[in-house]
Amino acid sequence: MNHDPPPPVASTSEEPETRFRRGDWSPGPVAWAIIGTCLVAMVVTYPVGLHWQRSRADLNVALLVLGLIVGTTLIVWFLCRSRYAFRVRMGLAATLLVFTILLPAVFRIDGVSGDLIPRLAFRWQPARDRELERYGDVISAVDLRTTTAEDSPEFLGPQRRNWRSGPLLDRDWRASPPRKIWEIPFGAGWSSFSIVHGYAVTMEQRGDDELVTCLDVATGEIQWFHAVRTRHETVLGGVGPRGTPTIHEGRVYALGATGILRCLDGETGAEIWVDNIQERLGLDPQSDRIGLPWGRSASPLIVGDLVVVPWGGPGPGPHVSLAAYRRESGEIAWTAGEHQASYASPVLATLAGRLQILSVNQNYVTSHCPESGTVLWQHPWPGLSVSNVNASNPVPLPEDRVLLSKGYGGGAEVIQIAQTSGGRWQVASVWANHRVLQTKYTNIVIHEQFAYGLSDGILECVRLSDGRRQWKGGRYGQGQVLGVGDVLLVQAEGGEVVLVAADPDRLQELGRIPALTGITWNQPSLYGNRLLVRNAEWAACFELALRDDGA
């Protein structure tokens, strides 16, 4: 008798997908090839991009895109090709759908860093500037007509040089650390302080009002303010005004982010005259944002009896590079140039024996006659005001030279200006190096024969004669730099202030303090040994120790 078990009977139906089986998670050769290629690209992109001096913001965007490709590949494979149980795949799809809807409903991007790293906030949480208390009827008469040697009356200090010969600051912050005098909550914006006779003037955003605000350097108390109903806000650029007011002969001239130019009485903040550039150019707010999406950022330049500011125009044109107003009346004296405005400020310089206004525009640097605005010469300086922007001021140098710098891989160039016996202007490139001084929206400090600046967030020293890098080090983010004597005050993007020696041989960090909280793109200002700093949330004043021996 045969007692062997009967042979197994072949199943006529497939086994139900009710459990995981070993190997079910494997993506397969095609998916692995796609994923591997993306991962290799992510690993290689960053160092290669840095080698070719691309900005970190561009690289972060590239990595995000590659990451999305990898993530999307995995998700699509899992939902469509995986042998996981149907219920598992549908559960994952439902979870992804919920998060896709829930996350944008709960969170919003509340600004980004200079390298485009987003900062999130709950959607029901209002913008911080909207939570600030409105100023009351604060009007205290101040004296902005009296000037002192310590004054910093315009953007980047006297003559927009971004460097002061003194005072001589103590180089040992461990033994003599800066002393905080005051700190106050402040409205949004990236403006700096202009300071005359112990009073500081800046711009800020509080709710729907753009303010020009005057405060006492000694106490931080508000002396007066002037408000107009306007608001500039973008996800990438943030909220509020960008330009720094200019103080001249007791008056304050301020250009807001939406193009409102104000002339105010420096004693009380009372309005003397006002002009709306958008209305002058026949622009609505949306058209102006298309042409200059990050907001008008220039600081007014005083030239004799004129106040000069960039105008720009709609995205496709026509454009007006510069406009000059009569300081006393606000009447238009002249308009000149045909290039779209950038985010730099005009600078006054004497080149080839002639006084001229230098203007960095969207894609050209132009020189203008102060009396008539006539274009004397122009030099290509590629950039778009919607991307790859030009934001750094031109820097006049000895020997009729001008230093140009920009971020986004643009680097630096020195040009030399000459005028022939027949009156023709000539522009020659002395050197150009796209790997140095990639100043995204910071400005250069010149000390002796060297240029110091934040090159894509890293402090760098470059020789002016040939553009050769001396050293590069110290990651401070997209902040700002101010030169004082033989030291640099570096305003880091994270809020710290760092003292660095202006030494062409090596990076020498002398001290640092946690000056502010939050992203800080604002230029610091100095009044004597009082350092004023601010960002879109706070303003503070520090007393810096001086050297005893004067050496």
Secondary structure as the mmCIF struct_conf table of DSSP 4:
data_model
#
loop_
_struct_conf.conf_type_id
_struct_conf.id
_struct_conf.beg_label_comp_id
_struct_conf.beg_label_asym_id
_struct_conf.beg_label_seq_id
_struct_conf.end_label_comp_id
_struct_conf.end_label_asym_id
_struct_conf.end_label_seq_id
HELX_LH_PP_P HELX_LH_PP_P1 ASP A 4 SER A 11
BEND BEND1 THR A 12 SER A 13
HELX_LH_PP_P HELX_LH_PP_P2 GLU A 14 PRO A 16
BEND BEND2 GLU A 17 GLU A 17
BEND BEND3 ARG A 19 ARG A 19
TURN_TY1_P TURN_TY1_P1 ARG A 22 TRP A 25
HELX_RH_AL_P HELX_RH_AL_P1 PRO A 29 HIS A 51
TURN_TY1_P TURN_TY1_P2 TRP A 52 GLN A 53
HELX_RH_AL_P HELX_RH_AL_P2 ARG A 56 CYS A 80
TURN_TY1_P TURN_TY1_P3 ARG A 81 ARG A 81
BEND BEND4 TYR A 84 TYR A 84
HELX_RH_AL_P HELX_RH_AL_P3 PHE A 86 VAL A 106
STRN STRN1 PHE A 107 VAL A 112
TURN_TY1_P TURN_TY1_P4 GLY A 114 ASP A 115
STRN STRN2 PRO A 118 PHE A 122
TURN_TY1_P TURN_TY1_P5 ARG A 123 TRP A 124
BEND BEND5 GLN A 125 GLN A 125
HELX_LH_PP_P HELX_LH_PP_P3 PRO A 126 ALA A 127
HELX_RH_AL_P HELX_RH_AL_P4 ARG A 128 GLU A 131
BEND BEND6 LEU A 132 LEU A 132
HELX_LH_PP_P HELX_LH_PP_P4 GLU A 133 TYR A 135
BEND BEND7 ASP A 137 ASP A 137
BEND BEND8 ARG A 145 THR A 146
TURN_TY1_P TURN_TY1_P6 ALA A 149 GLU A 150
STRN STRN3 SER A 152 SER A 152
BEND BEND9 GLU A 154 GLU A 154
TURN_TY1_P TURN_TY1_P7 PHE A 155 LEU A 156
BEND BEND10 GLY A 157 GLY A 157
HELX_RH_3T_P HELX_RH_3T_P1 PRO A 158 ARG A 160
BEND BEND11 ASN A 162 ASN A 162
STRN STRN4 TRP A 163 ARG A 164
STRN STRN5 LEU A 169 LEU A 169
BEND BEND12 ARG A 171 ARG A 171
TURN_TY1_P TURN_TY1_P8 TRP A 173 ALA A 175
BEND BEND13 SER A 176 SER A 176
STRN STRN6 ARG A 179 PRO A 185
STRN STRN7 ALA A 188 ALA A 188
STRN STRN8 SER A 194 VAL A 196
TURN_TY1_P TURN_TY1_P9 HIS A 197 GLY A 198
STRN STRN9 TYR A 199 ARG A 206
TURN_TY1_P TURN_TY1_P10 GLY A 207 ASP A 208
STRN STRN10 ASP A 209 ASP A 216
TURN_TY1_P TURN_TY1_P11 VAL A 217 THR A 219
STRN STRN11 ILE A 222 ARG A 229
STRN STRN12 GLU A 233 THR A 234
TURN_TY1_P TURN_TY1_P12 VAL A 235 GLY A 237
STRN STRN13 GLY A 238 VAL A 239
BEND BEND14 GLY A 240 GLY A 240
STRN STRN14 THR A 246 HIS A 248
TURN_TY1_P TURN_TY1_P13 GLU A 249 GLY A 250
STRN STRN15 ARG A 251 LEU A 255
TURN_TY1_P TURN_TY1_P14 ALA A 257 THR A 258
BEND BEND15 GLY A 259 GLY A 259
STRN STRN16 ILE A 260 ASP A 265
TURN_TY1_P TURN_TY1_P15 GLY A 266 THR A 268
STRN STRN17 GLU A 271 ASN A 276
HELX_RH_AL_P HELX_RH_AL_P5 ILE A 277 ARG A 280
TURN_TY1_P TURN_TY1_P16 LEU A 281 GLY A 282
HELX_RH_AL_P HELX_RH_AL_P6 PRO A 285 GLY A 291
BEND BEND16 LEU A 292 LEU A 292
TURN_TY1_P TURN_TY1_P17 PRO A 293 TRP A 294
HELX_LH_PP_P HELX_LH_PP_P5 ALA A 298 PRO A 300
STRN STRN18 LEU A 301 VAL A 303
TURN_TY1_P TURN_TY1_P18 GLY A 304 ASP A 305
STRN STRN19 LEU A 306 GLY A 312
BEND BEND17 PRO A 314 PRO A 314
TURN_TY1_P TURN_TY1_P19 GLY A 315 PRO A 316
BEND BEND18 GLY A 317 GLY A 317
STRN STRN20 VAL A 320 ARG A 326
TURN_TY1_P TURN_TY1_P20 ARG A 327 SER A 329
STRN STRN21 ILE A 332 ALA A 336
BEND BEND19 HIS A 339 HIS A 339
STRN STRN22 ALA A 341 ALA A 341
BEND BEND20 TYR A 343 ALA A 344
STRN STRN23 VAL A 347 LEU A 351
TURN_TY1_P TURN_TY1_P21 ALA A 352 GLY A 353
STRN STRN24 ARG A 354 VAL A 360
STRN STRN25 ASN A 361 ASN A 361
BEND BEND21 GLN A 362 ASN A 363
STRN STRN26 TYR A 364 HIS A 368
TURN_TY1_P TURN_TY1_P22 PRO A 370 SER A 372
STRN STRN27 VAL A 375 PRO A 380
BEND BEND22 SER A 385 ASN A 388
BEND BEND23 SER A 392 SER A 392
HELX_LH_PP_P HELX_LH_PP_P6 ASN A 393 PRO A 394
STRN STRN28 VAL A 395 LEU A 397
TURN_TY1_P TURN_TY1_P23 PRO A 398 ASP A 400
STRN STRN29 ARG A 401 LYS A 406
TURN_TY1_P TURN_TY1_P24 GLY A 407 GLY A 410
STRN STRN30 GLY A 411 GLN A 419
TURN_TY1_P TURN_TY1_P25 SER A 421 GLY A 422
BEND BEND24 GLY A 423 GLY A 423
STRN STRN31 TRP A 425 ASN A 433
TURN_TY1_P TURN_TY1_P26 HIS A 434 ARG A 435
BEND BEND25 VAL A 436 VAL A 436
BEND BEND26 LYS A 440 TYR A 441
STRN STRN32 VAL A 445 HIS A 447
TURN_TY1_P TURN_TY1_P27 GLU A 448 GLN A 449
STRN STRN33 PHE A 450 SER A 455
TURN_TY1_P TURN_TY1_P28 ASP A 456 GLY A 457
STRN STRN34 ILE A 458 ARG A 463
TURN_TY1_P TURN_TY1_P29 LEU A 464 ASP A 466
STRN STRN35 ARG A 469 ARG A 475
BEND BEND27 GLN A 478 GLN A 478
STRN STRN36 GLN A 480 VAL A 484
TURN_TY1_P TURN_TY1_P30 GLY A 485 ASP A 486
STRN STRN37 VAL A 487 GLN A 491
TURN_TY1_P TURN_TY1_P31 GLU A 493 GLY A 494
BEND BEND28 GLY A 495 GLY A 495
STRN STRN38 VAL A 497 ALA A 501
BEND BEND29 PRO A 504 ARG A 506
STRN STRN39 GLU A 509 ILE A 513
BEND BEND30 THR A 517 GLY A 518
HELX_LH_PP_P HELX_LH_PP_P7 ASN A 522 PRO A 524
STRN STRN40 SER A 525 TYR A 527
TURN_TY1_P TURN_TY1_P32 GLY A 528 ASN A 529
STRN STRN41 ARG A 530 ARG A 534
BEND BEND31 ALA A 536 GLU A 537
STRN STRN42 TRP A 538 GLU A 543
HELX_LH_PP_P HELX_LH_PP_P8 LEU A 544 ALA A 545
STRN STRN43 LEU A 546 LEU A 546
HELX_LH_PP_P HELX_LH_PP_P9 ARG A 547 ARG A 547
BEND BEND32 ASP A 548 ASP A 549
#
